Amino acid sequence: MTWTTPPPERHGEHCPAKNRSDEPGSVAELVNFGIQNMIVYGCQFALQVGRILREEKLLSGDESYCAYRGKVRFRVIPGVF
């Protein structure tokens, strides 16, 4: 008997991109500690903080947001930001 279609693959092999551990943001980056990973996450964190500060500056011109800001002390991370 000859196969007319390829044999069935094992679970997970049909989508190799989901099995890759070298993609940014993968679980392997969190588990495998390294200076490169710390640099990447540090840069991402710094960019996120900069974005939040710029957004706050832009929204502070809106009266309704100023009223909201007066009611809510921490808007992103409770106790921090």
SERO-4910 file (N, C-alpha, C, O; in steps of 0.05 Angstrom, whole numbers):
BEGIN
 pado doro    nc1    nc2    nc3   cac1   cac2   cac3    cc1    cc2    cc3    oc1    oc2    oc3
  Met    A     17    -23      0      0      0      0     18     25      0     37     27     15
  Thr    A     11     44    -17     26     69    -18      9     91     -7    -16     91     -9
  Trp    A     22    110      6      8    133     16      2    153     -6     19    160    -22
  Thr    A    -23    162     -7    -30    183    -26    -29    210    -13    -27    231    -26
  Thr    A    -31    210     13    -28    235     29     -7    231     49      0    208     56
  Pro    A      5    252     59     26    248     80     15    235    105     -9    239    111
  Pro    A     30    220    119     20    207    143     13    228    164     24    250    164
  Pro    A     -5    221    182    -13    241    203     11    248    221     28    231    227
  Glu    A     12    273    229     34    282    246     25    281    275      1    280    282
  Arg    A     45    281    292     39    281    320     28    309    328     32    328    314
  His    A     15    310    351      3    335    361     24    356    364     45    351    377
  Gly    A     19    380    353     37    403    356     57    406    334     69    428    331
  Glu    A     62    386    318     82    388    296     71    403    272     86    412    255
  His    A     45    405    270     33    417    247     37    448    247     33    461    227
  Cys    A     44    459    270     48    488    272     74    493    286     74    499    310
  Pro    A     97    491    272    122    494    286    127    521    298    143    523    316
  Ala    A    114    542    288    119    569    299    109    571    328    121    586    343
  Lys    A     89    555    335     79    556    363     97    541    382     95    544    406
  Asn    A    114    524    371    132    508    388    159    521    391    176    510    406
  Arg    A    164    543    379    190    555    380    195    569    407    177    582    417
  Ser    A    218    565    418    224    577    444    242    601    441    249    613    462
  Asp    A    250    608    417    268    631    413    253    656    404    266    675    396
  Glu    A    226    656    406    211    680    398    211    699    422    210    691    445
  Pro    A    211    726    416    209    745    438    183    741    453    162    738    441
  Gly    A    184    743    480    161    740    496    153    711    502    132    707    514
  Ser    A    169    692    494    162    664    499    169    657    528    183    671    542
  Val    A    157    635    537    162    626    564    191    619    569    201    622    591
  Ala    A    204    610    548    233    603    551    250    627    559    269    624    573
  Glu    A    242    651    550    257    675    558    254    680    588    273    688    601
  Leu    A    231    674    599    227    678    628    241    657    644    251    663    666
  Val    A    242    632    634    254    610    649    284    611    647    298    606    667
  Asn    A    294    617    624    323    617    619    334    645    625    334    662    607
  Phe    A    344    649    649    354    675    657    380    681    641    397    663    638
  Gly    A    382    705    632    406    714    618    407    744    616    386    757    618
  Ile    A    430    755    613    433    784    612    419    796    588    408    818    590
  Gln    A    419    781    566    405    791    542    375    794    547    363    813    539
  Asn    A    364    774    561    335    775    567    329    798    586    309    812    583
  Met    A    347    803    605    343    825    624    344    852    609    329    870    615
  Ile    A    362    854    590    364    879    575    339    883    558    328    906    557
  Val    A    329    862    545    305    865    529    281    873    546    266    891    539
  Tyr    A    277    859    569    254    866    586    258    893    599    238    907    603
  Gly    A    282    901    605    287    928    616    280    950    596    268    970    603
  Cys    A    288    945    571    281    965    550    251    966    545    239    987    542
  Gln    A    238    943    545    209    943    542    195    957    565    176    972    560
  Phe    A    204    953    589    193    966    612    197    997    611    178   1012    616
  Ala    A    221   1005    603    226   1034    601    209   1047    579    199   1069    583
  Leu    A    205   1033    557    188   1044    536    159   1046    545    145   1065    538
  Gln    A    150   1026    560    123   1026    570    118   1049    590     98   1063    589
  Val    A    137   1054    607    135   1076    626    135   1103    611    119   1120    618
  Gly    A    152   1106    591    152   1130    575    125   1134    561    116   1157    559
  Arg    A    114   1113    551     88   1115    538     66   1124    557     49   1140    551
  Ile    A     67   1112    581     46   1119    601     49   1149    609     29   1163    611
  Leu    A     74   1158    613     78   1186    620     68   1205    598     56   1226    603
  Arg    A     74   1198    573     65   1215    551     35   1215    549     23   1236    543
  Glu    A     22   1192    553     -7   1190    552    -20   1207    574    -40   1220    570
  Glu    A     -8   1206    598    -19   1222    621    -16   1252    614    -35   1267    620
  Lys    A      6   1260    602     10   1288    595    -11   1296    574    -22   1318    576
  Leu    A    -16   1279    555    -36   1286    534    -64   1287    545    -79   1305    539
  Leu    A    -71   1268    562    -98   1267    573   -103   1288    595   -126   1294    601
  Ser    A    -82   1299    607    -86   1318    628    -99   1344    618   -108   1360    635
  Gly    A   -100   1348    592   -114   1372    581   -144   1369    580   -158   1388    576
  Asp    A   -154   1345    584   -183   1339    584   -195   1343    612   -184   1332    631
  Glu    A   -216   1359    614   -228   1365    640   -240   1340    653   -237   1336    677
  Ser    A   -253   1323    638   -264   1299    649   -242   1280    660   -246   1266    680
  Tyr    A   -220   1279    646   -198   1262    655   -186   1273    681   -177   1258    698
  Cys    A   -184   1300    682   -174   1312    707   -192   1306    730   -182   1301    752
  Ala    A   -218   1306    726   -236   1298    747   -232   1269    755   -232   1262    779
  Tyr    A   -229   1252    736   -224   1223    741   -198   1220    756   -196   1204    775
  Arg    A   -177   1235    748   -151   1233    761   -153   1242    790   -138   1232    807
  Gly    A   -171   1261    795   -174   1270    823   -187   1249    840   -182   1248    864
  Lys    A   -204   1232    829   -218   1211    844   -200   1186    847   -201   1174    868
  Val    A   -185   1179    826   -170   1154    826   -140   1161    828   -129   1174    810
  Arg    A   -127   1152    850    -99   1158    854    -81   1142    836    -64   1154    822
  Phe    A    -84   1116    835    -68   1098    819    -85   1087    796   -105   1074    801
  Arg    A    -76   1092    771    -93   1085    748    -82   1061    732    -96   1050    716
  Val    A    -57   1054    737    -44   1032    722    -38   1008    740    -50    987    737
  Ile    A    -20   1012    759    -12    991    778    -19   1001    806     -7   1021    814
  Pro    A    -37    988    820    -44    998    847    -20   1001    865     -4    982    868
  Gly    A    -18   1024    877      4   1030    896     30   1039    883     49   1046    897
  Val    A     31   1038    856     56   1044    842     52   1067    823     66   1087    824
  Phe    A     34   1064    805     31   1083    782      2   1091    780     -5   1107    762
***
